[in-house]
Amino acid sequence: MWSLDIDNIPHPHLSFQSSDSDQSSNVHLSATHPGSSTAAESDQLYQRHPEFFFADDNVIFQVENTRYKMHRYFFQRDSEIFASIFALPTGPGQGSSEYNPIRLVGVKIHDFDLFLSMLYPHQIGVYSATTVDEWTAILNLAAKWKFESIKDLAIRQLALIGSPIDKIVLGQRHGVTDWLLDSYRAICERSDALTLDEANRLGMENVVKISSLRQDIRRVGSLGRITVSLDVLKQTFGLEGCAKEAMQTNETCDDGCRETELRLDKPRPWSALAFDLDRQKDEKKEGLTEGVEVEEENLYSGFRGRGKRGRRQIR
């Protein structure tokens, strides 16, 4: 039996190596001939997928201990990776029989089933995937195999249901920069502290940058709702190339408070932010505020606490 292992395939230069060569090879062939005792024993370990094993189709995949018989055409048409694989010289009948499956290494049955549900929907426009985890699994495989249409669909669905943390993690992983500015702003401006799980998902660099901005927000205090300017977000998180219209500042909130924007001043070693104190002074003269209260408590605390310690007035 010939089998083709696929895992993180380099593209566009694909190559084959025998299974007894360098263990780091991404694509390799291994041989067990039909009729041999090894082939018979191996065949007993696998089962046919109850839904995705079609009698009239012409490529067989193996994921873990399950075999799938699918339309080769869809994979060749929609995937740059599979189009390259099918163009390579392989063993006779490669992927055309259960003795010669194409093995998808590192792929879970559950994830592959979700992915195939995009190629073979039970009803047009109705998707079996409903959660962030399910759409993330689809996005990961679509990006890995360069199914661009399925990748775009997964991105659109995740845009509707993903949290800011989801969008930062997936946006960085898959280059969805449109998600990043709004998601970083939401995390920096929210009152709730980062949880341990969120911090682990974001990684050390993101946590440090987010914590720095939250600390700056607490340092300058609040004249109602605080928003972080796009310039600050772009500089802090390295998103200067992101094109996004700036939000208006000094708008009136629903509860009648004033919205104030944190804007970029000259760079400082301790901070990426500077508050527009001149504007505050003008508003103070007009009777809009009696000063800005600043709380220097834990940087993960809410922005607008009113503890008695560490409070001072900026006038």
C-alpha positions as CSV (number, residue, x, y, z in Angstrom):
1,M,0.0,0.0,0.0
2,W,1.3,3.4,-1.0
3,S,0.3,6.3,1.2
4,L,1.1,10.0,1.0
5,D,1.7,12.0,4.2
6,I,0.8,15.7,4.0
7,D,1.8,18.0,6.8
8,N,2.7,21.6,6.5
9,I,3.6,21.1,2.8
10,P,6.1,23.7,1.5
11,H,4.8,25.5,-1.5
12,P,5.3,25.8,-4.4
13,H,8.3,23.5,-4.3
14,L,6.9,20.1,-3.2
15,S,9.1,17.1,-2.9
16,F,8.9,13.4,-2.0
17,Q,11.2,11.5,0.2
18,S,11.1,7.9,1.4
19,S,9.7,7.3,4.9
20,D,13.1,5.9,6.1
21,S,14.9,9.2,5.3
22,D,15.0,12.4,7.2
23,Q,12.2,12.4,9.8
24,S,11.6,16.1,9.2
25,S,10.4,15.6,5.7
26,N,7.0,17.1,5.1
27,V,5.9,14.7,2.3
28,H,6.9,11.1,2.1
29,L,5.8,7.8,0.6
30,S,5.8,4.5,2.4
31,A,5.1,1.1,0.8
32,T,3.0,-1.9,1.8
33,H,2.0,-4.1,-1.1
34,P,-1.6,-5.3,-1.5
35,G,-2.1,-8.8,-0.4
36,S,0.7,-8.8,2.1
37,S,0.0,-9.7,5.7
38,T,0.9,-6.1,6.8
39,A,-1.7,-4.7,4.3
40,A,-4.4,-7.1,5.6
41,E,-3.6,-6.2,9.2
42,S,-3.5,-2.5,8.5
43,D,-6.8,-2.6,6.6
44,Q,-8.6,-4.1,9.6
45,L,-7.6,-1.0,11.6
46,Y,-9.5,1.4,9.5
47,Q,-13.2,2.2,8.8
48,R,-15.1,3.9,6.1
49,H,-16.6,7.3,7.0
50,P,-20.4,6.8,7.2
51,E,-21.2,10.0,5.3
52,F,-18.2,11.0,3.2
53,F,-17.4,7.8,1.4
54,F,-19.0,8.1,-2.1
55,A,-19.2,5.1,-4.4
56,D,-18.6,7.2,-7.6
57,D,-15.7,9.4,-6.4
58,N,-12.1,9.1,-7.3
59,V,-9.7,10.1,-4.5
60,I,-9.4,8.5,-1.1
61,F,-8.1,10.3,2.0
62,Q,-7.2,8.8,5.4
63,V,-7.5,10.9,8.5
64,E,-6.5,9.1,11.7
65,N,-8.2,5.7,11.4
66,T,-11.0,6.8,9.0
67,R,-11.0,6.7,5.2
68,Y,-12.9,9.2,3.0
69,K,-13.8,8.8,-0.7
70,M,-14.2,12.2,-2.2
71,H,-14.4,14.1,-5.5
72,R,-10.9,14.9,-6.6
73,Y,-12.2,17.7,-8.7
74,F,-13.2,20.0,-5.8
75,F,-9.8,19.6,-4.1
76,Q,-7.9,20.2,-7.3
77,R,-10.1,23.2,-8.4
78,D,-10.3,25.0,-5.1
79,S,-6.9,24.3,-3.4
80,E,-3.6,25.4,-4.6
81,I,-1.9,22.9,-2.4
82,F,-3.9,19.9,-3.6
83,A,-3.6,21.0,-7.2
84,S,0.2,20.8,-6.8
85,I,0.0,17.4,-5.0
86,F,-2.1,15.9,-7.7
87,A,0.2,17.2,-10.4
88,L,3.2,15.4,-8.8
89,P,4.4,12.0,-10.1
90,T,3.2,9.4,-7.5
91,G,2.9,5.7,-7.2
92,P,0.4,3.9,-9.5
93,G,-3.1,4.5,-8.4
94,Q,-2.1,6.9,-5.6
95,G,-5.3,7.9,-3.7
96,S,-7.5,5.9,-6.1
97,S,-8.1,2.9,-3.9
98,E,-8.3,2.0,-0.2
99,Y,-4.8,0.3,-0.5
100,N,-3.4,3.7,-1.6
101,P,-5.0,6.5,0.5
102,I,-3.7,10.0,0.8
103,R,-3.0,10.3,4.5
104,L,-3.6,13.7,6.0
105,V,-1.2,13.8,8.9
106,G,-1.9,16.1,11.8
107,V,-5.6,16.5,11.0
108,K,-8.4,15.5,13.3
109,I,-11.5,13.6,12.1
110,H,-13.8,16.2,13.7
111,D,-12.1,19.1,12.0
112,F,-12.0,17.4,8.6
113,D,-15.7,16.5,8.9
114,L,-16.4,20.2,9.6
115,F,-14.3,21.2,6.6
116,L,-16.0,18.7,4.3
117,S,-19.4,20.1,5.4
118,M,-18.4,23.3,3.6
119,L,-17.8,21.4,0.3
120,Y,-20.9,19.2,0.7
121,P,-23.5,21.3,2.5
122,H,-26.8,19.6,3.3
123,Q,-28.6,22.8,2.5
124,I,-27.2,25.8,0.6
125,G,-26.5,28.7,2.9
126,V,-27.0,26.6,6.1
127,Y,-23.8,25.6,7.9
128,S,-23.3,22.8,10.4
129,A,-20.6,24.9,12.1
130,T,-22.0,27.3,14.6
131,T,-19.4,28.0,17.3
132,V,-16.1,29.9,17.3
133,D,-14.2,26.7,17.8
134,E,-15.9,25.0,14.9
135,W,-15.3,27.9,12.5
136,T,-11.7,28.2,13.7
137,A,-11.1,24.6,12.8
138,I,-12.5,25.2,9.3
139,L,-10.4,28.4,9.0
140,N,-7.2,26.6,10.0
141,L,-7.6,23.9,7.5
142,A,-8.7,26.2,4.7
143,A,-5.7,28.4,5.3
144,K,-3.3,25.5,5.5
145,W,-4.5,24.0,2.2
146,K,-5.2,27.3,0.5
147,F,-9.0,26.9,0.0
148,E,-9.4,30.7,-0.4
149,S,-13.2,30.7,-0.8
150,I,-13.7,28.6,2.4
151,K,-11.2,30.7,4.2
152,D,-13.1,33.9,3.3
153,L,-16.4,32.3,4.4
154,A,-14.9,31.3,7.8
155,I,-13.5,34.8,8.3
156,R,-16.9,36.3,7.6
157,Q,-18.6,34.0,10.1
158,L,-16.0,34.6,12.8
159,A,-16.4,38.3,12.3
160,L,-20.0,37.9,13.5
161,I,-19.5,35.7,16.5
162,G,-15.8,36.0,17.6
163,S,-14.8,37.9,20.7
164,P,-12.1,40.6,20.6
165,I,-9.7,38.0,22.0
166,D,-10.6,35.6,19.3
167,K,-10.2,38.2,16.6
168,I,-6.7,39.3,17.9
169,V,-5.4,35.7,18.0
170,L,-6.9,34.6,14.7
171,G,-6.3,37.9,13.0
172,Q,-2.6,37.7,13.8
173,R,-2.4,34.1,12.8
174,H,-4.2,34.4,9.5
175,G,-3.4,38.0,8.6
176,V,-6.9,39.4,9.1
177,T,-5.7,42.9,9.9
178,D,-9.2,44.5,9.6
179,W,-10.1,42.9,13.0
180,L,-7.1,44.1,15.0
181,L,-7.7,47.8,15.7
182,D,-11.2,47.5,17.0
183,S,-10.4,44.4,19.0
184,Y,-7.3,45.9,20.6
185,R,-9.3,49.1,21.4
186,A,-12.1,47.0,23.0
187,I,-9.7,45.1,25.2
188,C,-7.8,48.3,26.3
189,E,-10.9,50.2,27.1
190,R,-13.0,47.5,28.8
191,S,-13.3,47.6,32.6
192,D,-12.8,43.9,33.2
193,A,-9.3,42.6,33.8
194,L,-7.7,40.1,31.5
195,T,-8.3,36.5,32.6
196,L,-5.5,34.0,32.8
197,D,-6.9,32.1,29.9
198,E,-7.1,35.3,27.8
199,A,-3.5,36.2,28.7
200,N,-2.3,32.8,27.7
201,R,-4.0,33.0,24.4
202,L,-2.8,36.5,23.6
203,G,0.9,35.8,24.5
204,M,3.4,37.8,26.5
205,E,4.0,40.6,24.0
206,N,0.3,41.4,23.5
207,V,-0.3,41.3,27.3
208,V,2.5,43.7,28.0
209,K,1.3,46.2,25.4
210,I,-2.3,46.0,26.4
211,S,-1.3,46.4,30.1
212,S,0.7,49.5,29.3
213,L,-2.2,51.2,27.5
214,R,-4.6,50.3,30.4
215,Q,-2.1,51.7,32.9
216,D,-1.9,54.9,30.9
217,I,-5.7,55.2,30.8
218,R,-5.8,54.9,34.6
219,R,-2.9,57.4,34.9
220,V,-4.8,60.2,33.1
221,G,-8.1,59.4,34.6
222,S,-11.5,59.9,33.0
223,L,-13.8,62.7,31.8
224,G,-16.5,60.1,31.1
225,R,-15.9,57.5,28.5
226,I,-12.2,57.1,27.5
227,T,-11.3,56.1,23.9
228,V,-7.8,55.2,22.7
229,S,-6.9,57.0,19.4
230,L,-6.1,55.0,16.3
231,D,-2.6,56.5,16.1
232,V,-1.8,55.2,19.5
233,L,-3.2,51.7,18.7
234,K,-1.3,51.6,15.4
235,Q,2.0,52.6,16.9
236,T,1.7,50.4,20.0
237,F,0.7,47.2,18.1
238,G,2.6,47.8,14.9
239,L,-0.4,48.3,12.7
240,E,0.6,51.4,10.9
241,G,-0.4,49.8,7.6
242,C,-4.0,49.4,8.7
243,A,-6.4,51.8,6.9
244,K,-9.3,52.8,9.1
245,E,-11.2,56.0,9.5
246,A,-10.6,57.8,12.8
247,M,-13.5,57.9,15.2
248,Q,-14.9,61.2,16.3
249,T,-14.0,62.4,19.7
250,N,-15.8,64.5,22.3
251,E,-19.1,62.9,21.4
252,T,-21.9,62.7,24.0
253,C,-22.5,59.3,25.5
254,D,-26.0,57.9,26.0
255,D,-25.9,58.8,29.7
256,G,-24.9,62.4,28.9
257,C,-21.2,62.0,29.8
258,R,-18.4,63.4,27.6
259,E,-16.3,61.0,25.4
260,T,-12.6,61.9,25.5
261,E,-9.9,60.5,23.3
262,L,-6.4,59.5,24.4
263,R,-4.0,60.8,21.7
264,L,-0.4,60.4,20.7
265,D,2.1,63.0,21.9
266,K,5.9,62.8,21.6
267,P,7.3,59.4,22.4
268,R,8.2,58.7,26.0
269,P,10.1,55.8,27.5
270,W,7.3,55.1,30.0
271,S,4.3,55.6,27.8
272,A,2.8,55.6,24.3
273,L,0.0,57.9,25.4
274,A,-0.4,61.6,26.3
275,F,-3.6,63.2,27.4
276,D,-4.8,66.4,25.8
277,L,-4.6,68.4,29.0
278,D,-5.0,71.7,27.2
279,R,-8.5,70.6,26.1
280,Q,-9.3,69.5,29.6
281,K,-8.3,73.0,30.9
282,D,-10.5,74.7,28.4
283,E,-13.4,72.4,29.4
284,K,-12.7,73.1,33.0
285,K,-13.0,76.9,32.4
286,E,-16.3,76.2,30.7
287,G,-17.5,74.4,33.7
288,L,-17.5,71.0,32.1
289,T,-15.3,69.3,34.7
290,E,-13.8,69.9,38.1
291,G,-10.6,68.1,37.4
292,V,-9.5,64.6,36.6
293,E,-9.3,62.0,39.2
294,V,-6.4,59.5,38.7
295,E,-6.3,56.1,40.5
296,E,-2.9,54.3,40.6
297,E,-4.1,50.9,41.6
298,N,-3.6,47.5,39.8
299,L,-3.3,48.1,36.1
300,Y,-5.8,45.3,35.5
301,S,-8.5,47.0,37.5
302,G,-11.4,48.9,36.0
303,F,-10.7,52.4,34.7
304,R,-13.2,54.3,36.7
305,G,-12.8,53.0,40.3
306,R,-13.1,55.4,43.1
307,G,-10.8,54.0,45.8
308,K,-9.5,56.3,48.5
309,R,-5.8,55.5,48.0
310,G,-3.5,56.6,45.2
311,R,-5.9,59.4,44.1
312,R,-4.8,62.8,42.9
313,Q,-6.3,65.7,41.0
314,I,-4.9,66.9,37.6
315,R,-5.9,70.6,37.3
